[in-house]
Amino acid sequence: MRLTHPGGSTVHLAYCTNVHAAEDLAGVVGQLDRFAVPVREELGVDLLGLGLWLAEPVASALAADRGLRLGLRRELAARGLEAVTLNGFPYQAFQAPVVKHDVYYPDWTDRRRLRYTLELAAILADLLPDGAERGSISTLPLAWREPWTSDNADSARKLLSELSGGLAGYGGRIRVAFEPEPGCVVETTTQAVTALSDVDTDYLGVCLDLAHLACAWEDPAQAVARLDAAGIPIVKVQVSAALEIADPAANLDTLAEYAEPRFLHQTRSAAGAAFDDLPEALASGAPGPWRIHFHAPLHAAPLPPLTTSVPVLRQALAVLMESPACDHLEVETYTWGVLPDAARPVDDAGLARGIAAELAFARDELHALGVS
């Protein structure tokens, strides 16, 4: 959706398609009719933005054939869809039965990550709709934190320099955003400032995922001010919410319903305890409150005593929309398929309704901030 900031600029709101499994172009196009069009119709809008996730085999095929890229653009336009942002964090197989640490590979020490990201840039340059000022691509925060040596850092630095060089060919129209995430080399905005201190900020910046921000127990205003003071642009925002629990010890059975085998659910306590996955946290006895990296549907509160970090989301959006500091917003709840049974959609229509409800929630939050 295209919204208008009180200052007159366009704010793009999309939903991320990494919630759907597709490893080829036919699967990507098939998702448009199965999910994206029903979401658009449920919202009652003429134009819906997608944060497309294109697995590496799809990206490779599209990058090699401009005819395919223009064909995908036509498929989007024919359905009232558009893409100004791509999610380039997962490389492939993101909805496999077990993902866990695999999502962080290849990382930014591996030339395959550079090649994939530049493929996405070539694709996005041809997908950008008329009137869109620029496009964005989110990517992983360099790597999982272990192992990470000075040699790893040097390798990544060289690849980021090559990335900037490749993006320069698009005249500033395509930017790449590194997404701080719990457990990674870059987990916080403070670490982002250090890691990106010597990059070309005309082309590279940060993707601020609001669930990750909450899990790091960062104050949104301070985080945005920190990046601004360092001259690091917020290229993209993922409008997401983490699970939160005040007293985990009294609610282990409820929390265990979210300890599923597909994704990592890094858990952080307000006191600084850190766990790489929810089962580890459950066994720890660490006192709460906890925030858990489990992207919860924005519009639907979980059953008490669980809550979500939506209050952090609201604080962050209020700060981000002041300027605005960012004009690419993506709802990224990729966990619909691993929710507890009572909250999980039972069919395609149910998933489309849930995604539409999240987008409506995000739109209403932006409306409350004067973004119409």
C-alpha positions in Angstrom: 0.0 0.0 0.0 1.1 3.5 -0.6 0.4 6.0 2.2 1.2 9.6 2.4 3.3 11.2 5.2 2.1 14.5 6.6 5.2 16.0 4.9 4.0 14.8 1.5 6.3 11.9 0.9 5.2 8.4 0.1 5.4 5.6 2.7 5.3 2.1 1.3 3.7 -0.6 3.4 4.1 -4.3 2.3 3.9 -7.8 3.6 6.8 -10.2 3.3 6.2 -13.3 1.2 8.8 -15.4 3.1 5.8 -16.8 4.9 5.1 -18.8 1.7 7.3 -21.6 0.4 8.5 -21.3 -3.2 11.8 -22.4 -4.7 11.0 -21.7 -8.4 9.4 -18.9 -10.4 6.2 -20.8 -11.0 5.7 -21.1 -7.2 6.3 -17.4 -6.8 3.7 -16.5 -9.4 1.3 -19.0 -8.0 1.5 -17.3 -4.5 0.2 -14.1 -6.1 -3.2 -15.7 -6.8 -3.3 -18.0 -3.7 -2.4 -15.3 -1.2 -1.5 -11.8 -2.4 -4.7 -11.1 -4.4 -7.0 -12.4 -1.6 -5.1 -10.2 0.9 -5.5 -7.2 -1.3 -9.2 -7.9 -1.8 -9.7 -8.5 2.0 -8.2 -5.1 2.6 -10.3 -3.5 -0.1 -7.4 -1.7 -1.7 -6.5 -1.3 -5.4 -2.7 -1.7 -4.9 -0.9 -3.9 -2.4 2.8 -3.9 -1.8 4.8 -7.1 -1.4 8.2 -7.6 0.2 9.1 -10.4 -2.2 11.3 -13.2 -1.0 13.0 -14.9 -3.9 15.0 -18.1 -3.1 18.4 -18.2 -4.7 17.4 -20.5 -7.6 14.6 -18.1 -8.5 16.8 -15.1 -8.2 19.5 -16.7 -10.3 17.0 -17.4 -13.1 15.5 -13.9 -13.0 18.8 -12.1 -12.9 20.0 -14.0 -16.0 16.9 -13.1 -18.1 15.5 -9.6 -18.3 12.5 -11.0 -20.1 11.6 -13.0 -17.1 12.1 -10.0 -14.8 9.8 -7.9 -17.0 7.3 -10.8 -17.1 7.2 -10.9 -13.3 6.6 -7.2 -13.2 3.7 -7.6 -15.5 2.3 -10.5 -13.4 2.4 -8.2 -10.4 0.8 -5.2 -12.1 -2.0 -7.3 -13.6 -3.0 -8.3 -10.1 -2.8 -4.8 -8.4 0.5 -5.7 -6.8 3.9 -4.0 -6.6 7.3 -4.6 -5.1 9.7 -1.8 -3.9 11.5 -4.1 -1.3 12.9 -7.6 -1.3 13.8 -9.8 1.6 17.2 -11.1 0.9 17.9 -12.6 4.4 17.0 -16.3 3.8 19.0 -17.8 0.9 16.6 -20.7 0.2 14.4 -23.3 1.8 13.1 -20.9 4.5 9.9 -22.9 5.1 11.8 -26.3 5.3 10.8 -28.5 8.2 14.0 -27.5 10.0 15.7 -24.1 9.4 17.3 -23.0 12.6 20.9 -21.8 12.0 20.8 -22.6 8.3 19.1 -19.3 7.7 22.4 -17.5 8.4 24.3 -19.3 5.6 25.9 -18.4 3.3 26.9 -15.4 5.3 28.8 -12.2 4.4 32.2 -14.0 4.4 31.0 -16.1 1.4 30.9 -14.8 -2.1 27.7 -16.6 -2.8 25.9 -14.1 -0.5 27.3 -11.2 -2.5 26.3 -12.8 -5.8 22.8 -13.5 -4.5 22.3 -9.9 -3.2 23.5 -8.4 -6.5 21.1 -10.7 -8.3 18.3 -9.3 -6.2 19.4 -5.8 -7.0 19.2 -6.5 -10.7 15.7 -7.9 -10.3 14.5 -5.1 -8.1 15.7 -2.5 -10.5 13.3 -3.9 -13.1 10.5 -4.5 -10.7 10.4 -1.0 -9.3 7.0 0.5 -10.2 6.7 3.9 -11.9 6.9 6.7 -9.3 8.9 4.7 -6.7 11.9 6.7 -5.7 14.0 3.7 -4.7 14.1 0.1 -3.7 15.5 -1.8 -0.7 16.9 -5.2 0.0 17.2 -6.5 3.6 19.9 -9.0 4.4 21.4 -10.8 7.4 23.6 -8.9 10.0 26.8 -10.2 8.5 26.7 -13.7 10.2 25.9 -15.8 13.2 28.2 -14.7 16.0 30.2 -17.9 16.1 32.7 -18.3 14.7 33.7 -14.7 13.9 37.3 -13.8 13.8 39.3 -10.9 12.5 39.8 -12.8 9.3 36.0 -13.2 8.9 35.6 -9.5 9.5 38.2 -8.7 6.8 36.5 -11.0 4.3 33.1 -9.4 5.0 34.5 -5.9 4.7 35.9 -6.7 1.2 32.6 -8.2 0.1 30.6 -5.1 1.4 33.0 -2.9 -0.6 32.2 -5.0 -3.7 28.5 -4.8 -2.9 28.6 -1.0 -2.8 30.4 -1.0 -6.1 27.8 -3.2 -7.7 24.9 -1.0 -6.3 26.6 2.1 -7.6 25.5 1.0 -11.1 21.9 1.7 -10.1 22.6 5.3 -9.3 21.4 5.1 -5.7 18.0 3.6 -6.6 18.8 0.3 -4.8 20.0 0.1 -1.2 20.9 -2.9 1.0 19.9 -3.0 4.6 21.6 -5.1 7.3 19.1 -6.4 9.8 20.3 -6.7 13.5 19.1 -9.9 15.0 19.6 -11.7 18.3 22.6 -14.1 18.3 24.3 -12.6 15.3 27.5 -10.6 14.8 25.2 -7.5 14.8 22.5 -7.9 17.4 22.0 -4.3 18.4 22.0 -0.8 16.9 25.2 -0.1 18.9 26.9 -3.1 17.1 25.4 -1.9 13.8 27.1 1.5 14.2 30.5 -0.3 14.8 30.1 -2.9 12.0 29.0 -0.4 9.4 31.2 2.5 10.4 33.3 2.4 7.2 30.6 1.4 4.6 29.3 3.6 1.8 26.0 4.8 3.3 24.8 6.0 -0.1 24.1 2.3 -0.7 24.2 0.5 2.6 22.3 0.9 5.8 20.2 -0.8 8.4 16.9 -2.8 8.4 15.3 -2.2 11.7 13.2 -5.2 12.7 11.0 -4.1 15.6 10.7 -7.6 17.1 14.5 -7.8 17.2 14.7 -4.3 18.6 12.4 -5.4 21.4 14.3 -8.6 22.1 17.5 -6.6 22.5 15.6 -4.5 25.1 16.6 -1.4 23.1 14.7 1.9 23.5 13.4 2.8 20.1 14.1 6.6 20.4 17.6 6.0 21.5 18.2 3.4 18.8 17.0 5.7 16.0 19.0 8.6 17.4 22.1 6.4 17.6 21.9 5.4 14.0 21.2 9.0 12.9 24.2 10.3 14.9 26.4 7.8 13.1 25.1 8.8 9.7 23.7 5.2 9.1 20.4 5.3 7.2 17.4 3.2 8.2 16.7 1.8 4.8 13.9 -0.5 5.8 11.7 -1.3 8.8 10.1 -4.6 9.5 6.9 -4.1 11.5 7.0 -7.1 13.7 6.3 -8.1 17.3 8.0 -10.5 19.7 6.4 -12.7 22.3 6.7 -11.4 25.9 6.2 -13.1 29.3 6.5 -11.5 32.7 6.8 -14.7 34.8 8.2 -17.5 32.6 8.8 -19.9 35.6 5.0 -20.0 36.3 4.1 -20.5 32.6 6.5 -23.1 31.2 3.8 -25.2 29.7 2.3 -22.3 27.8 5.7 -21.2 26.5 6.6 -24.8 25.5 3.8 -24.6 22.8 6.1 -22.1 21.0 9.2 -24.2 21.2 8.9 -25.7 17.7 11.5 -27.3 15.5 11.6 -25.0 12.4 13.0 -21.7 13.5 15.3 -20.4 16.2 13.5 -18.5 18.9 16.3 -16.5 20.6 15.2 -15.4 24.1 16.4 -12.4 26.1 15.6 -11.3 29.6 15.4 -7.8 30.8 18.2 -8.6 33.2 20.5 -9.6 30.3 20.2 -13.4 30.2 20.6 -14.6 26.6 19.6 -18.0 25.1 19.9 -19.1 21.5 16.6 -20.9 21.4 13.5 -21.2 23.5 14.0 -24.7 24.9 17.4 -23.6 26.3 15.6 -20.7 28.0 12.9 -23.0 29.4 15.5 -25.2 31.0 17.5 -22.3 32.5 15.3 -21.0 35.3 16.2 -17.5 34.4 13.7 -14.9 35.9 11.6 -12.8 33.7 10.5 -10.8 32.0 11.5 -12.4 28.7 11.2 -11.4 25.1 11.2 -14.2 22.6 12.1 -14.0 19.0 8.9 -15.5 17.8 7.2 -13.1 15.3 3.6 -12.9 16.7 0.6 -11.8 14.6 0.4 -8.0 15.1 -3.4 -7.8 15.5 -4.2 -10.8 17.7 -2.9 -10.9 21.2 -1.8 -14.3 22.4 -3.7 -16.0 25.3 -2.8 -14.5 28.7 -0.4 -14.4 30.4 1.6 -14.1 27.1 1.7 -10.7 25.6 3.7 -9.2 22.7 6.0 -6.3 22.2 3.4 -4.2 20.3 4.0 -1.3 22.7 7.6 -1.2 21.5 6.4 -1.3 17.9 4.1 1.7 18.6 7.0 3.7 20.2 9.3 2.9 17.3 6.7 3.8 14.6 6.1 7.2 16.3 9.8 8.0 16.2 10.3 6.6 12.7 7.4 8.6 11.2 8.6 12.0 12.7 10.8 12.8 9.7 10.0 10.1 8.3 13.3 8.3 9.1 12.2 5.4 6.8 9.7 5.0 4.0 9.8 1.3 3.4 7.8 -0.7 5.9 7.3 -4.5 5.7 5.1 -6.7 7.9 7.1 -9.8 8.4 5.3 -12.5 10.3 6.8 -15.6 8.8 5.7 -17.9 11.7 2.0 -18.4 10.9 2.7 -22.1 10.1 4.4 -22.8 13.4 1.9 -21.1 15.7 0.2 -23.3 18.4 -2.7 -25.2 16.8 -5.4 -22.9 18.2 -3.9 -19.8 16.6 -2.7 -21.4 13.3 -4.7 -20.9 10.1 -6.2 -24.1 8.8 -6.2 -23.1 5.1 -5.0 -20.6 2.5 -8.0 -18.4 3.0 -7.4 -18.2 6.8 -3.8 -17.3 6.2 -4.8 -14.5 3.7 -7.3 -13.1 6.3 -4.6 -13.1 9.0 -2.1 -11.3 6.8 -4.7 -8.8 5.8 -5.6 -8.2 9.4 -2.0 -7.5 10.2 -1.6 -5.1 7.4 -4.8 -3.3 8.5 -3.4 -3.1 12.0 -0.2 -1.6 10.7 -2.1 0.8 8.5 -4.3 1.9 11.4 -1.2 2.5 13.6 0.3 4.7 10.8 -3.0 6.5 10.4 -3.0 7.4 14.1 0.4 9.0 13.4 -1.0 11.1 10.6 0.2 8.9 7.8 -2.9 8.7 5.6 
